[in-house]
Amino acid sequence: MAYNFRKEQKELYVPGKNPSLINVPMMKYLAVRGHGDPNQENSEYKKAIEKLYAVTYTIKMSKKGTYQIPDYFDFVVPPLEGLWWQDGITGIDYAHKEKFNFIAMIRLPDFVTQDVFDWAIQKASEKKQLDLHNVEFLSMQEGLCVQALHIGSYDDEPATIEKIHKFIEEQGLQVDINDDRHHHEIYLSDPRRTKVENLKTVLRIPVKNN
């Protein structure tokens, strides 16, 4: 049976609606950086998603080819994730999405090495006829964060963010958004197949002790 990160690591992917504290370990990702409104047609964000899935499925389906990855195990492709920020402000201004900077990400199993990544980039670029030069092999340890499950429209996230900030203050912690730590979202629902009011998104904010 394929390994399912969401089911096996629920502390990372299935938080409650009420904010909670978590220490996020080192993980490997495919990542693409970009800028602009993610909802625009032909946006950098939509192109980034296409590239991430092309490479991820190349790795997953390697089991059917001649390239044998050491320690490979089959896995359910993890949910899409995103780090978001806007220059000059600490939080997120949802009224100006054209100012978004992002790192779109999909988590990778630990068996993926630089060699496996390099092979997958070459294989996917040939098969899908995509320019994948800006796809990164990223290792990231988020560390101490507060997260909560948001249900509903992405535009309604500020209400959940407010709950998270209140919890952070109550715990005697401090928001720690900077050049290396960002507002983090994990998309548990496919917006193409899910009603807006039912969308499930993990919202994660980096924190530090006062």
N, C-alpha and C positions, 0 to 999 in steps of 0.2 A: 504494500500500500504506500502511495506517495506521501512523503512527509509534509505535513501542513503546519506552517509556522503559526498561523492564527489559532489553531486548536491546541498546539503543543506549548505555545508560549503566550498564554492568555493575558499574563500580566502586562505584556507589551501591546497587545492588539485588542483586548476586550476590557477596557476600563469601564467603570460605572459612570452614570451621569453626574455624580458628585465627584469633585476633584480629589485626587489622591497623589501621594508622593511616590516617585519611582527613581531608581538608580539604573540608568540605561547602559548596558555593557558595550564593549567594542563590537561593531558589526561591519560587514562588507556590503557595498552597494555598487550598482551601476548608477551613474549620475550624469546629468546634462544640465549645464548652467544656461540661463537666458534672462530675458528682460521683456516686459510689456504685459498688456492685458491678456490673460490666458483664454478669455472667451472669444477673442477676435478670430475670424476665419483666417486660416493659414498663419496663426500665431506661432512664435518661437516655442511656446509651451506645447502646443499640439504636435509640432514636429518632433519635439523632444520625446514625447510619450511614444510616438511611432518607433523611434530609434531604440528606446529602452526595451520595449516588448520584442522587437526584432532580435536583439542580442540575447535577452533572457530566454526566449524560446529556442534559440540556437543551442544554448547551453543545456536546457532541459531535454531537448530531443536528440542530443548527441548520442544517447543510448542506442539509437537506431542506425548510427553511422559507423564509420571505420575508426574515428578518433575516440580513443578510450581514455576518459578522464580518471586519474587515480582517485580512489575513495569515493567515486560518484555514487549518489543515491538519488532516486527519483523524488521530485518535490512538486507541490502545488505552487504555482507562481504567486509570490506574496503580493499584497496590495500595493498600489502606487502610493508614493509618499512625496511630500514636498516641503522644502524649507523656503520661507518667504520673508522678504524685508523690503523696505523702501529707504532710500538714502535720506539722511538728515532727521529721521524720526525713530523713536524707540519701538513704537507699536506698529499697528497696521491701519492705514487709512483706506477703508473699503470704497470710498467715493472716488478714489484716483487709482484705479487698477492699472492704468497705463504706466504708472511709476513702479510697478512691481519688479523686483529682482527675484529670481527663483533658482533653486537647485531641485530638479525633478529626479526622483530616485526609485529604484526597486532593489529590495534586499537580495543578497546572494547567499547561497549556502557556503559554509566554511571551506568546502573542498575547492572552491574557485580560487586559483592562484593567478599571478600575473601572466604566466604562460597560457593558462586556460582562457583568460580574458583576451589576450592577443589573438589566439586562434579564433575565438568567437567573433571578434570584430571583423577579422578578415573573411570568415565564412559568411557572416550575415551581410556584409557589404557586397559580396559577390552574388549571393542568392537574391537579396532584396533590392539590389541596385541603389543602395543608400550611401550617402556620404556620412560616415560615422566617426570622423576625425575628432569631434568634440565630445564623444562619449568617454567618461572617466571611470577608472577603477578606484573607488573611494573607500577608505577605512575611516570610521568615525565612532568615537565614544562620546555620547552626549552627557553622560554623568547624571547629576541630580536634576530632576525635572518634576513639574506638576502637570498632570494630564487629566482629561475628562472626555467623555463621549458627548459629541454634539449631534443632535438629531434634527434634520431640517435643512433649509437652504443655507448655502455658504454665506449668503449676504446677512444671515441672522446670527452668524458666529459671535458678534460682539457681546451678546447676552451671556453666552457660555464663557467667553474670555473674561467677562466681568466677575463671574463666579470663581474662576480660577485665580484671578488677582486678589479677590477677597480672601480665599483660602491661603494664598501665599502670605498675605499680611497676618492672618490669624496664627500661622505657624511660625511667625518670627523670621521668615525668609525674605529674600529680595530677588526680584526679577533680574536675570543675568543675560540679557540680550546684548550682543556685541558683534564685532566683525567675524567671530568664530562660532557664535551660538545664536540660533535663530528660532523664530516662530515655526513650529513643525506641525504638519498635518498628515494624517494617514487616512486614505480614502477606502473605507470598507465597502462602499456601494458603487455600482456602475451607474453613473448619472444618465446613461443612455437607456437604461432599463428600469430605473427606480423613480418613483414619484418624488418630486422635490421635497415634500414634507416628510418623506421616509428616509432620506439620505443619512447615512451614518458616517461620521468623521471623527477620528481621534484628534483632539487638539492638545498639543504638548508645548509647554513653556519652560525654558531653562531657568534654573534658580540657583542661588548660593546662600550660604548662611550670612547673617548680618555680622 
